[in-house]
Amino acid sequence: MTERSGQAELVIRALEIGDAADLARLQAMPSFRFGTLRPPYPSTEAARKLIERVGPDDLQLGAFLGTRLVGSAGLHRRGGRRRHVADIGMGVADDMNGQGVGTALLGALLDAADNWLDIRRIELTVFVDNDRAIRLYERHGFEREGIFRAFAFRDGAYVDAIAMARLRSF
């Protein structure tokens, strides 16, 4: 790990089984969970299973400051006639929003999708009230494609989500 100005450098790498407890702690953070479909009180076992399910064309990445997991992101390729498509999801530690973690994670996913996995279309859903994430996705070429009404039950109410996608031209 290299140091810059007394602070650890952000390192993006594949999550490993040994990261499961840290991933569960990250997923338990209120703002992290609020922006995802994850239920409260995640277990280390569930996080471990998420890491174990990664297929050969999938990625499950972590952003680390020193040994601290401060963000996670996944890219999951579809199959069959939709093999050119992948879904992504990501989240950042509550105290790290606005610090470039999401940008670094998304950049790593897009680089892998474009330059290594030959994925043409990347899809995601984002809650309509997650302005920070929507701006991040739009800065990286994602466009709004529609609204899913009553997409998920969150904090005692149904909330809408935006369908977004980025289509890489050849």
OpenMM code with the backbone's topology and positions (N, CA, C; nanometers):
from openmm import Vec3, app, unit

residues = "MET THR GLU ARG SER GLY GLN ALA GLU LEU VAL ILE ARG ALA LEU GLU ILE GLY ASP ALA ALA ASP LEU ALA ARG LEU GLN ALA MET PRO SER PHE ARG PHE GLY THR LEU ARG PRO PRO TYR PRO SER THR GLU ALA ALA ARG LYS LEU ILE GLU ARG VAL GLY PRO ASP ASP LEU GLN LEU GLY ALA PHE LEU GLY THR ARG LEU VAL GLY SER ALA GLY LEU HIS ARG ARG GLY GLY ARG ARG ARG HIS VAL ALA ASP ILE GLY MET GLY VAL ALA ASP ASP MET ASN GLY GLN GLY VAL GLY THR ALA LEU LEU GLY ALA LEU LEU ASP ALA ALA ASP ASN TRP LEU ASP ILE ARG ARG ILE GLU LEU THR VAL PHE VAL ASP ASN ASP ARG ALA ILE ARG LEU TYR GLU ARG HIS GLY PHE GLU ARG GLU GLY ILE PHE ARG ALA PHE ALA PHE ARG ASP GLY ALA TYR VAL ASP ALA ILE ALA MET ALA ARG LEU ARG SER PHE".split()
positions = [
    Vec3(0.0853, -0.1176, 0.0000),
    Vec3(0.0000, 0.0000, 0.0000),
    Vec3(0.0896, 0.1235, 0.0000),
    Vec3(0.0653, 0.2146, -0.0901),
    Vec3(0.1442, 0.3372, -0.0932),
    Vec3(0.0701, 0.4476, -0.0207),
    Vec3(0.1459, 0.5444, 0.0247),
    Vec3(0.0885, 0.6573, 0.0980),
    Vec3(0.1016, 0.7834, 0.0134),
    Vec3(0.0025, 0.8687, 0.0235),
    Vec3(0.0060, 1.0000, -0.0407),
    Vec3(-0.0363, 1.1030, 0.0611),
    Vec3(0.0483, 1.1980, 0.0863),
    Vec3(0.0183, 1.3067, 0.1800),
    Vec3(-0.0341, 1.2546, 0.3132),
    Vec3(0.0219, 1.1449, 0.3616),
    Vec3(-0.0187, 1.0918, 0.4902),
    Vec3(-0.1465, 1.0102, 0.4871),
    Vec3(-0.2113, 1.0015, 0.3712),
    Vec3(-0.3340, 0.9231, 0.3611),
    Vec3(-0.3091, 0.8029, 0.2708),
    Vec3(-0.3719, 0.6925, 0.3026),
    Vec3(-0.3579, 0.5732, 0.2205),
    Vec3(-0.4203, 0.5979, 0.0829),
    Vec3(-0.3589, 0.5388, -0.0166),
    Vec3(-0.4091, 0.5468, -0.1534),
    Vec3(-0.5305, 0.4546, -0.1682),
    Vec3(-0.6275, 0.4971, -0.2459),
    Vec3(-0.7442, 0.4138, -0.2737),
    Vec3(-0.7020, 0.3022, -0.3683),
    Vec3(-0.7303, 0.1795, -0.3292),
    Vec3(-0.6964, 0.0629, -0.4099),
    Vec3(-0.8258, -0.0097, -0.4443),
    Vec3(-0.8427, -0.0403, -0.5731),
    Vec3(-0.9573, -0.1177, -0.6197),
    Vec3(-0.9064, -0.2578, -0.6503),
    Vec3(-0.9743, -0.3580, -0.5937),
    Vec3(-0.9375, -0.4967, -0.6207),
    Vec3(-1.0607, -0.5853, -0.6067),
    Vec3(-1.0469, -0.7077, -0.6570),
    Vec3(-1.1541, -0.8055, -0.6421),
    Vec3(-1.1741, -0.8381, -0.4945),
    Vec3(-1.2996, -0.8499, -0.4552),
    Vec3(-1.3280, -0.8932, -0.3183),
    Vec3(-1.2920, -1.0399, -0.3031),
    Vec3(-1.2443, -1.0746, -0.1851),
    Vec3(-1.2064, -1.2111, -0.1526),
    Vec3(-1.2916, -1.2599, -0.0360),
    Vec3(-1.2959, -1.3898, -0.0193),
    Vec3(-1.3760, -1.4481, 0.0892),
    Vec3(-1.3425, -1.3835, 0.2230),
    Vec3(-1.2168, -1.3546, 0.2469),
    Vec3(-1.1749, -1.2924, 0.3724),
    Vec3(-1.2292, -1.1526, 0.3937),
    Vec3(-1.2885, -1.0928, 0.2896),
    Vec3(-1.3480, -0.9589, 0.2997),
    Vec3(-1.4952, -0.9628, 0.3412),
    Vec3(-1.5504, -1.0812, 0.3604),
    Vec3(-1.6948, -1.0949, 0.3837),
    Vec3(-1.7437, -1.0160, 0.5051),
    Vec3(-1.6731, -1.0216, 0.6158),
    Vec3(-1.7171, -0.9491, 0.7357),
    Vec3(-1.7143, -0.7987, 0.7114),
    Vec3(-1.6115, -0.7498, 0.6426),
    Vec3(-1.6039, -0.6071, 0.6112),
    Vec3(-1.7151, -0.5666, 0.5150),
    Vec3(-1.7463, -0.6536, 0.4185),
    Vec3(-1.8550, -0.6243, 0.3247),
    Vec3(-1.9886, -0.6180, 0.3983),
    Vec3(-2.0119, -0.7093, 0.4910),
    Vec3(-2.1367, -0.7058, 0.5688),
    Vec3(-2.1461, -0.5765, 0.6494),
    Vec3(-2.0357, -0.5312, 0.7090),
    Vec3(-2.0363, -0.4051, 0.7840),
    Vec3(-2.0660, -0.2867, 0.6915),
    Vec3(-2.0074, -0.2882, 0.5717),
    Vec3(-2.0331, -0.1818, 0.4751),
    Vec3(-2.1812, -0.1802, 0.4354),
    Vec3(-2.2360, -0.2964, 0.4051),
    Vec3(-2.3762, -0.3070, 0.3639),
    Vec3(-2.4722, -0.2671, 0.4757),
    Vec3(-2.4284, -0.2723, 0.5999),
    Vec3(-2.5137, -0.2371, 0.7138),
    Vec3(-2.5220, -0.0863, 0.7364),
    Vec3(-2.4347, -0.0093, 0.6749),
    Vec3(-2.4366, 0.1358, 0.6954),
    Vec3(-2.5681, 0.1933, 0.6436),
    Vec3(-2.6307, 0.2831, 0.7185),
    Vec3(-2.7644, 0.3327, 0.6829),
    Vec3(-2.7742, 0.3930, 0.5423),
    Vec3(-2.6857, 0.4823, 0.5056),
    Vec3(-2.6947, 0.5455, 0.3731),
    Vec3(-2.6609, 0.4468, 0.2627),
    Vec3(-2.5615, 0.3611, 0.2865),
    Vec3(-2.5278, 0.2577, 0.1885),
    Vec3(-2.6519, 0.1733, 0.1598),
    Vec3(-2.7120, 0.1208, 0.2654),
    Vec3(-2.8289, 0.0332, 0.2512),
    Vec3(-2.9470, 0.1077, 0.1895),
    Vec3(-2.9650, 0.2348, 0.2248),
    Vec3(-3.0777, 0.3141, 0.1752),
    Vec3(-3.0767, 0.3251, 0.0227),
    Vec3(-2.9570, 0.3227, -0.0366),
    Vec3(-2.9455, 0.3345, -0.1820),
    Vec3(-2.9449, 0.2023, -0.2556),
    Vec3(-2.9605, 0.0911, -0.1840),
    Vec3(-2.9559, -0.0408, -0.2477),
    Vec3(-3.0825, -0.1199, -0.2163),
    Vec3(-3.0892, -0.2399, -0.2677),
    Vec3(-3.2001, -0.3303, -0.2377),
    Vec3(-3.1693, -0.4223, -0.1198),
    Vec3(-3.0612, -0.3980, -0.0513),
    Vec3(-3.0197, -0.4839, 0.0595),
    Vec3(-3.1076, -0.4615, 0.1833),
    Vec3(-3.1469, -0.5700, 0.2496),
    Vec3(-3.2242, -0.5567, 0.3731),
    Vec3(-3.1332, -0.5179, 0.4897),
    Vec3(-3.1907, -0.4754, 0.6010),
    Vec3(-3.1068, -0.4433, 0.7174),
    Vec3(-3.0448, -0.5695, 0.7761),
    Vec3(-2.9449, -0.5483, 0.8593),
    Vec3(-2.8774, -0.6543, 0.9344),
    Vec3(-2.8161, -0.7630, 0.8454),
    Vec3(-2.7306, -0.7224, 0.7516),
    Vec3(-2.6666, -0.8231, 0.6664),
    Vec3(-2.5732, -0.9115, 0.7492),
    Vec3(-2.5635, -1.0348, 0.7106),
    Vec3(-2.4755, -1.1277, 0.7809),
    Vec3(-2.3457, -1.1461, 0.7025),
    Vec3(-2.2441, -1.1855, 0.7743),
    Vec3(-2.1170, -1.2187, 0.7101),
    Vec3(-2.1366, -1.3353, 0.6141),
    Vec3(-2.2209, -1.4297, 0.6517),
    Vec3(-2.2469, -1.5453, 0.5661),
    Vec3(-2.3096, -1.5029, 0.4331),
    Vec3(-2.4057, -1.4111, 0.4363),
    Vec3(-2.4674, -1.3629, 0.3118),
    Vec3(-2.3653, -1.2893, 0.2256),
    Vec3(-2.2798, -1.2103, 0.2879),
    Vec3(-2.1748, -1.1402, 0.2134),
    Vec3(-2.0776, -1.2405, 0.1520),
    Vec3(-2.0440, -1.3443, 0.2268),
    Vec3(-1.9546, -1.4477, 0.1753),
    Vec3(-2.0152, -1.5155, 0.0532),
    Vec3(-2.1450, -1.5461, 0.0593),
    Vec3(-2.2126, -1.6101, -0.0542),
    Vec3(-2.2142, -1.5187, -0.1761),
    Vec3(-2.2319, -1.3888, -0.1549),
    Vec3(-2.2275, -1.2931, -0.2659),
    Vec3(-2.0915, -1.2983, -0.3355),
    Vec3(-1.9859, -1.3017, -0.2568),
    Vec3(-1.8506, -1.3072, -0.3127),
    Vec3(-1.8278, -1.4407, -0.3840),
    Vec3(-1.8771, -1.5497, -0.3271),
    Vec3(-1.8575, -1.6829, -0.3870),
    Vec3(-1.9326, -1.7006, -0.5182),
    Vec3(-2.0431, -1.6292, -0.5369),
    Vec3(-2.1264, -1.6467, -0.6570),
    Vec3(-2.0704, -1.5784, -0.7809),
    Vec3(-1.9602, -1.5100, -0.7706),
    Vec3(-1.9055, -1.4376, -0.8849),
    Vec3(-1.8654, -1.5367, -0.9936),
    Vec3(-1.9222, -1.5165, -1.1137),
    Vec3(-1.8923, -1.6037, -1.2268),
    Vec3(-1.7675, -1.5581, -1.3012),
    Vec3(-1.7269, -1.6332, -1.4021),
    Vec3(-1.6036, -1.6017, -1.4740),
    Vec3(-1.6079, -1.4692, -1.5503),
    Vec3(-1.7250, -1.4232, -1.5879),
    Vec3(-1.7383, -1.2952, -1.6579),
    Vec3(-1.7974, -1.1865, -1.5689),
    Vec3(-1.7998, -1.2093, -1.4385),
    Vec3(-1.8526, -1.1137, -1.3425),
    Vec3(-1.7380, -1.0526, -1.2627),
    Vec3(-1.7655, -0.9392, -1.2016),
    Vec3(-1.6698, -0.8751, -1.1125),
    Vec3(-1.7408, -0.8381, -0.9838),
    Vec3(-1.6744, -0.8533, -0.8732),
    Vec3(-1.7211, -0.8019, -0.7448),
    Vec3(-1.6009, -0.7330, -0.6833),
    Vec3(-1.6004, -0.5993, -0.6907),
    Vec3(-1.4839, -0.5203, -0.6527),
    Vec3(-1.5035, -0.4514, -0.5195),
    Vec3(-1.3929, -0.4257, -0.4547),
    Vec3(-1.3914, -0.3468, -0.3330),
    Vec3(-1.2970, -0.2297, -0.3498),
    Vec3(-1.3303, -0.1182, -0.2864),
    Vec3(-1.2419, -0.0018, -0.2797),
    Vec3(-1.1878, 0.0028, -0.1375),
    Vec3(-1.0568, 0.0061, -0.1252),
    Vec3(-0.9913, -0.0006, 0.0050),
    Vec3(-0.9033, 0.1216, 0.0272),
    Vec3(-0.9164, 0.1809, 0.1458),
    Vec3(-0.8220, 0.2819, 0.1944),
    Vec3(-0.7428, 0.2124, 0.3039),
    Vec3(-0.6204, 0.1803, 0.2746),
    Vec3(-0.5459, 0.0951, 0.3663),
    Vec3(-0.6150, -0.0392, 0.3726),
    Vec3(-0.6502, -0.0829, 0.4904),
    Vec3(-0.7210, -0.2099, 0.5048),
    Vec3(-0.8725, -0.1908, 0.5168),
    Vec3(-0.9193, -0.0675, 0.5121),
    Vec3(-1.0622, -0.0388, 0.5304),
    Vec3(-1.1375, -0.0461, 0.3980),
    Vec3(-1.2420, -0.1284, 0.3942),
    Vec3(-1.3305, -0.1368, 0.2781),
    Vec3(-1.4248, -0.0168, 0.2806),
    Vec3(-1.4164, 0.0694, 0.1788),
    Vec3(-1.4957, 0.1931, 0.1765),
    Vec3(-1.5964, 0.1967, 0.0623),
    Vec3(-1.6017, 0.0917, -0.0180),
    Vec3(-1.6997, 0.0855, -0.1258),
    Vec3(-1.6948, -0.0503, -0.1929),
    Vec3(-1.8048, -0.0857, -0.2568),
    Vec3(-1.8086, -0.2107, -0.3323),
    Vec3(-1.8916, -0.1897, -0.4581),
    Vec3(-1.8608, -0.2690, -0.5589),
    Vec3(-1.9318, -0.2592, -0.6869),
    Vec3(-1.9285, -0.3939, -0.7554),
    Vec3(-2.0367, -0.4260, -0.8234),
    Vec3(-2.0432, -0.5523, -0.8955),
    Vec3(-2.0897, -0.5338, -1.0378),
    Vec3(-2.0374, -0.6163, -1.1252),
    Vec3(-2.0788, -0.6222, -1.2651),
    Vec3(-2.1139, -0.7669, -1.2923),
    Vec3(-2.2355, -0.7909, -1.3425),
    Vec3(-2.2843, -0.9264, -1.3626),
    Vec3(-2.3367, -0.9395, -1.5046),
    Vec3(-2.2671, -1.0206, -1.5824),
    Vec3(-2.2991, -1.0385, -1.7233),
    Vec3(-2.4232, -1.1253, -1.7398),
    Vec3(-2.5052, -1.0869, -1.8359),
    Vec3(-2.6215, -1.1680, -1.8729),
    Vec3(-2.5759, -1.2810, -1.9642),
    Vec3(-2.6653, -1.3707, -1.9985),
    Vec3(-2.6292, -1.4831, -2.0846),
    Vec3(-2.7143, -1.4897, -2.2099),
    Vec3(-2.6893, -1.5911, -2.2887),
    Vec3(-2.7654, -1.6141, -2.4107),
    Vec3(-2.7572, -1.4980, -2.5082),
    Vec3(-2.8710, -1.4620, -2.5631),
    Vec3(-2.8739, -1.3532, -2.6614),
    Vec3(-2.8559, -1.2168, -2.5983),
    Vec3(-2.8445, -1.2134, -2.4664),
    Vec3(-2.8157, -1.0874, -2.3956),
    Vec3(-2.6749, -1.0904, -2.3360),
    Vec3(-2.5888, -1.1700, -2.3947),
    Vec3(-2.4510, -1.1827, -2.3450),
    Vec3(-2.3740, -1.0516, -2.3580),
    Vec3(-2.4191, -0.9638, -2.4415),
    Vec3(-2.3529, -0.8337, -2.4600),
    Vec3(-2.3924, -0.7332, -2.3511),
    Vec3(-2.4749, -0.7771, -2.2543),
    Vec3(-2.5313, -0.6895, -2.1510),
    Vec3(-2.4797, -0.7307, -2.0132),
    Vec3(-2.4568, -0.6315, -1.9288),
    Vec3(-2.4240, -0.6562, -1.7889),
    Vec3(-2.5027, -0.5592, -1.7020),
    Vec3(-2.5327, -0.6028, -1.5800),
    Vec3(-2.5948, -0.5184, -1.4775),
    Vec3(-2.4855, -0.4749, -1.3815),
    Vec3(-2.4987, -0.3548, -1.3284),
    Vec3(-2.4057, -0.3119, -1.2250),
    Vec3(-2.4820, -0.2619, -1.1036),
    Vec3(-2.4150, -0.2680, -0.9911),
    Vec3(-2.4646, -0.2118, -0.8665),
    Vec3(-2.3449, -0.1722, -0.7833),
    Vec3(-2.3610, -0.0683, -0.7030),
    Vec3(-2.2477, -0.0227, -0.6223),
    Vec3(-2.2947, 0.0569, -0.5032),
    Vec3(-2.2051, 0.0742, -0.4085),
    Vec3(-2.2325, 0.1553, -0.2910),
    Vec3(-2.1024, 0.1991, -0.2265),
    Vec3(-2.1118, 0.3083, -0.1508),
    Vec3(-1.9951, 0.3699, -0.0878),
    Vec3(-2.0250, 0.3881, 0.0611),
    Vec3(-1.9214, 0.3734, 0.1433),
    Vec3(-1.9357, 0.3939, 0.2877),
    Vec3(-1.9965, 0.5311, 0.3156),
    Vec3(-2.0808, 0.5365, 0.4165),
    Vec3(-2.1549, 0.6594, 0.4481),
    Vec3(-2.0649, 0.7815, 0.4624),
    Vec3(-1.9496, 0.7661, 0.5249),
    Vec3(-1.8618, 0.8802, 0.5488),
    Vec3(-1.7674, 0.9099, 0.4324),
    Vec3(-1.7802, 0.8364, 0.3222),
    Vec3(-1.6899, 0.8544, 0.2081),
    Vec3(-1.7595, 0.9108, 0.0839),
    Vec3(-1.8881, 0.9433, 0.0950),
    Vec3(-1.9586, 1.0021, -0.0189),
    Vec3(-1.8913, 1.1319, -0.0614),
    Vec3(-1.8784, 1.1511, -0.1914),
    Vec3(-1.8183, 1.2725, -0.2437),
    Vec3(-1.6666, 1.2735, -0.2398),
    Vec3(-1.6033, 1.1596, -0.2106),
    Vec3(-1.4573, 1.1520, -0.1994),
    Vec3(-1.3919, 1.0806, -0.3181),
    Vec3(-1.4687, 1.0499, -0.4230),
    Vec3(-1.4131, 0.9864, -0.5426),
    Vec3(-1.4164, 0.8354, -0.5424),
    Vec3(-1.4702, 0.7751, -0.4379),
    Vec3(-1.4744, 0.6291, -0.4301),
    Vec3(-1.5670, 0.5724, -0.5375),
    Vec3(-1.6869, 0.6275, -0.5500),
    Vec3(-1.7816, 0.5816, -0.6516),
    Vec3(-1.7267, 0.5996, -0.7922),
    Vec3(-1.6623, 0.7117, -0.8165),
    Vec3(-1.6019, 0.7381, -0.9476),
    Vec3(-1.4954, 0.6333, -0.9793),
    Vec3(-1.4124, 0.6002, -0.8803),
    Vec3(-1.3069, 0.5009, -0.9018),
    Vec3(-1.3656, 0.3624, -0.9276),
    Vec3(-1.4660, 0.3239, -0.8497),
    Vec3(-1.5287, 0.1931, -0.8688),
    Vec3(-1.5967, 0.1840, -1.0052),
    Vec3(-1.6733, 0.2852, -1.0407),
    Vec3(-1.7427, 0.2835, -1.1691),
    Vec3(-1.6426, 0.2825, -1.2837),
    Vec3(-1.5354, 0.3601, -1.2710),
    Vec3(-1.4318, 0.3604, -1.3742),
    Vec3(-1.3705, 0.2223, -1.3936),
    Vec3(-1.3460, 0.1514, -1.2842),
    Vec3(-1.2891, 0.0167, -1.2934),
    Vec3(-1.3864, -0.0792, -1.3620),
    Vec3(-1.5153, -0.0699, -1.3273),
    Vec3(-1.6148, -0.1565, -1.3914),
    Vec3(-1.6247, -0.1280, -1.5410),
    Vec3(-1.6285, -0.0003, -1.5769),
    Vec3(-1.6420, 0.0360, -1.7185),
    Vec3(-1.5182, -0.0034, -1.7987),
    Vec3(-1.4002, 0.0120, -1.7403),
    Vec3(-1.2779, -0.0304, -1.8085),
    Vec3(-1.2818, -0.1802, -1.8360),
    Vec3(-1.3182, -0.2585, -1.7371),
    Vec3(-1.3250, -0.4033, -1.7566),
    Vec3(-1.4303, -0.4396, -1.8607),
    Vec3(-1.5469, -0.3755, -1.8529),
    Vec3(-1.6543, -0.4049, -1.9468),
    Vec3(-1.6143, -0.3718, -2.0907),
    Vec3(-1.5527, -0.2565, -2.1104),
    Vec3(-1.5180, -0.2096, -2.2446),
    Vec3(-1.3946, -0.2778, -2.3020),
    Vec3(-1.2921, -0.2958, -2.2205),
    Vec3(-1.1621, -0.3362, -2.2724),
    Vec3(-1.1252, -0.4823, -2.2491),
    Vec3(-1.2029, -0.5520, -2.1664),
    Vec3(-1.1682, -0.6900, -2.1352),
    Vec3(-1.2830, -0.7878, -2.1551),
    Vec3(-1.4047, -0.7435, -2.1325),
    Vec3(-1.5195, -0.8345, -2.1384),
    Vec3(-1.6070, -0.8151, -2.2615),
    Vec3(-1.5788, -0.7124, -2.3420),
    Vec3(-1.6550, -0.6838, -2.4637),
    Vec3(-1.8047, -0.6743, -2.4359),
    Vec3(-1.8385, -0.5975, -2.3339),
    Vec3(-1.9785, -0.5739, -2.3003),
    Vec3(-2.0224, -0.4451, -2.3683),
    Vec3(-2.1315, -0.4524, -2.4396),
    Vec3(-2.1775, -0.3363, -2.5154),
    Vec3(-2.2778, -0.2512, -2.4378),
    Vec3(-2.3617, -0.3154, -2.3586),
    Vec3(-2.4685, -0.2435, -2.2876),
    Vec3(-2.4568, -0.2725, -2.1381),
    Vec3(-2.4583, -0.1656, -2.0577),
    Vec3(-2.4553, -0.1799, -1.9130),
    Vec3(-2.5821, -0.1166, -1.8575),
    Vec3(-2.6538, -0.1929, -1.7764),
    Vec3(-2.7814, -0.1491, -1.7205),
    Vec3(-2.7712, -0.1342, -1.5698),
    Vec3(-2.8548, -0.0464, -1.5158),
    Vec3(-2.8635, -0.0302, -1.3711),
    Vec3(-2.9979, 0.0297, -1.3367),
    Vec3(-3.0345, 0.0159, -1.2109),
    Vec3(-3.1485, 0.0877, -1.1565),
    Vec3(-3.0980, 0.1700, -1.0395),
    Vec3(-3.1573, 0.2874, -1.0241),
    Vec3(-3.1185, 0.3775, -0.9156),
    Vec3(-3.2454, 0.4429, -0.8625),
    Vec3(-3.2572, 0.4522, -0.7317),
    Vec3(-3.3750, 0.5155, -0.6735),
    Vec3(-3.3833, 0.6603, -0.7194),
    Vec3(-3.5056, 0.7078, -0.7439),
    Vec3(-3.5253, 0.8422, -0.7995),
    Vec3(-3.4725, 0.9528, -0.7090),
    Vec3(-3.4575, 0.9261, -0.5796),
    Vec3(-3.4094, 1.0297, -0.4876),
    Vec3(-3.2584, 1.0231, -0.4630),
    Vec3(-3.1874, 0.9390, -0.5368),
    Vec3(-3.0433, 0.9250, -0.5188),
    Vec3(-2.9706, 1.0154, -0.6197),
    Vec3(-2.9825, 1.1451, -0.5971),
    Vec3(-2.9291, 1.2439, -0.6914),
    Vec3(-2.7792, 1.2301, -0.7139),
    Vec3(-2.7045, 1.2042, -0.6091),
    Vec3(-2.5580, 1.1926, -0.6216),
    Vec3(-2.5227, 1.0789, -0.7181),
    Vec3(-2.5857, 0.9640, -0.7024),
    Vec3(-2.5572, 0.8495, -0.7890),
    Vec3(-2.6023, 0.8769, -0.9324),
    Vec3(-2.7180, 0.9373, -0.9481),
    Vec3(-2.7680, 0.9684, -1.0829),
    Vec3(-2.6688, 1.0585, -1.1558),
    Vec3(-2.6193, 1.1611, -1.0879),
    Vec3(-2.5200, 1.2505, -1.1506),
    Vec3(-2.3928, 1.1740, -1.1879),
    Vec3(-2.3464, 1.0846, -1.1000),
    Vec3(-2.2278, 1.0045, -1.1291),
    Vec3(-2.2499, 0.9217, -1.2557),
    Vec3(-2.3610, 0.8524, -1.2636),
    Vec3(-2.3886, 0.7682, -1.3793),
    Vec3(-2.3993, 0.8517, -1.5065),
    Vec3(-2.4668, 0.9647, -1.4996),
    Vec3(-2.4800, 1.0494, -1.6187),
    Vec3(-2.3435, 1.1017, -1.6645),
    Vec3(-2.2548, 1.1348, -1.5705),
    Vec3(-2.1193, 1.1806, -1.6079),
    Vec3(-2.0419, 1.0716, -1.6819),
    Vec3(-2.0788, 0.9471, -1.6608),
    Vec3(-2.0106, 0.8356, -1.7254),
    Vec3(-2.0886, 0.7794, -1.8441),
    Vec3(-2.1800, 0.8571, -1.8980),
    Vec3(-2.2470, 0.8193, -2.0219),
    Vec3(-2.3750, 0.7406, -2.0078),
    Vec3(-2.4250, 0.7203, -1.8858),
    Vec3(-2.5518, 0.6505, -1.8689),
    Vec3(-2.6664, 0.7459, -1.8990),
    Vec3(-2.7697, 0.6925, -1.9611),
    Vec3(-2.8892, 0.7705, -1.9940),
    Vec3(-3.0104, 0.7087, -1.9269),
    Vec3(-3.1051, 0.7954, -1.8948),
    Vec3(-3.2303, 0.7495, -1.8344),
    Vec3(-3.3167, 0.6860, -1.9436),
    Vec3(-3.3696, 0.5689, -1.9122),
    Vec3(-3.4522, 0.4979, -2.0100),
    Vec3(-3.5968, 0.4824, -1.9652),
    Vec3(-3.6247, 0.5036, -1.8393),
    Vec3(-3.7613, 0.4909, -1.7918),
    Vec3(-3.7679, 0.4881, -1.6405),
    Vec3(-3.8905, 0.4817, -1.5920),
    Vec3(-3.9154, 0.4794, -1.4476),
    Vec3(-3.9869, 0.3488, -1.4133),
    Vec3(-3.9391, 0.2839, -1.3095),
    Vec3(-4.0084, 0.1689, -1.2516),
    Vec3(-4.0879, 0.2211, -1.1321),
    Vec3(-4.2195, 0.2225, -1.1441),
    Vec3(-4.3061, 0.2697, -1.0362),
    Vec3(-4.3140, 0.1650, -0.9261),
    Vec3(-4.3141, 0.2115, -0.8014),
    Vec3(-4.3205, 0.1222, -0.6845),
    Vec3(-4.2198, 0.0081, -0.6995),
    Vec3(-4.0987, 0.0431, -0.7344),
    Vec3(-3.9926, -0.0539, -0.7648),
    Vec3(-3.9543, -0.1384, -0.6439),
    Vec3(-3.9441, -0.0756, -0.5273),
    Vec3(-3.8994, -0.1485, -0.4091),
    Vec3(-3.9621, -0.0880, -0.2839),
    Vec3(-3.9736, -0.1706, -0.1832),
    Vec3(-4.0225, -0.1271, -0.0526),
    Vec3(-3.9015, -0.0868, 0.0297),
    Vec3(-3.8977, 0.0388, 0.0717),
    Vec3(-3.7824, 0.0913, 0.1446),
    Vec3(-3.8310, 0.1857, 0.2537),
    Vec3(-3.7864, 0.1631, 0.3744),
    Vec3(-3.8152, 0.2518, 0.4863),
    Vec3(-3.9653, 0.2774, 0.5027),
    Vec3(-4.0450, 0.1714, 0.4866),
    Vec3(-4.1884, 0.1796, 0.5119),
    Vec3(-4.2737, 0.2278, 0.3964),
    Vec3(-4.2156, 0.2484, 0.2785),
    Vec3(-4.2940, 0.2962, 0.1642),
    Vec3(-4.2360, 0.2415, 0.0341),
    Vec3(-4.3180, 0.2417, -0.0685),
    Vec3(-4.2700, 0.2019, -0.2008),
    Vec3(-4.2032, 0.3213, -0.2663),
    Vec3(-4.0925, 0.2948, -0.3338),
    Vec3(-4.0156, 0.4008, -0.3971),
    Vec3(-3.9912, 0.3644, -0.5436),
    Vec3(-3.9919, 0.4667, -0.6275),
    Vec3(-3.9665, 0.4492, -0.7704),
    Vec3(-3.8163, 0.4418, -0.7966),
    Vec3(-3.7823, 0.3833, -0.9109),
    Vec3(-3.6424, 0.3769, -0.9540),
    Vec3(-3.6339, 0.4147, -1.1011),
    Vec3(-3.5199, 0.4655, -1.1382),
    Vec3(-3.4918, 0.5019, -1.2765),
    Vec3(-3.4136, 0.3885, -1.3410),
    Vec3(-3.4540, 0.3472, -1.4589),
    Vec3(-3.3752, 0.2531, -1.5383),
    Vec3(-3.2768, 0.3361, -1.6201),
    Vec3(-3.1495, 0.3034, -1.6077),
    Vec3(-3.0459, 0.3741, -1.6819),
    Vec3(-2.9603, 0.2712, -1.7551),
    Vec3(-2.9015, 0.3142, -1.8655),
    Vec3(-2.8116, 0.2262, -1.9403),
    Vec3(-2.7070, 0.3091, -2.0124),
    Vec3(-2.5959, 0.2439, -2.0371),
    Vec3(-2.4866, 0.3018, -2.1171),
    Vec3(-2.4620, 0.2047, -2.2306),
    Vec3(-2.4717, 0.2550, -2.3521),
    Vec3(-2.4517, 0.1740, -2.4708),
    Vec3(-2.3216, 0.2159, -2.5376),
    Vec3(-2.2284, 0.1228, -2.5461),
    Vec3(-2.0991, 0.1513, -2.6091),
    Vec3(-2.1125, 0.1293, -2.7574),
    Vec3(-2.0747, 0.2294, -2.8351),
    Vec3(-2.0803, 0.2137, -2.9795),
    Vec3(-1.9508, 0.1501, -3.0283),
    Vec3(-1.9588, 0.0859, -3.1443),
    Vec3(-1.8410, 0.0194, -3.2016),
    Vec3(-1.7821, 0.1039, -3.3101),
] * unit.nanometer
topology = app.Topology()
chain = topology.addChain("A")
for resn in residues:
    res = topology.addResidue(resn, chain)
    for name in ("N", "CA", "C"):
        topology.addAtom(name, app.Element.getBySymbol(name[0]), res)
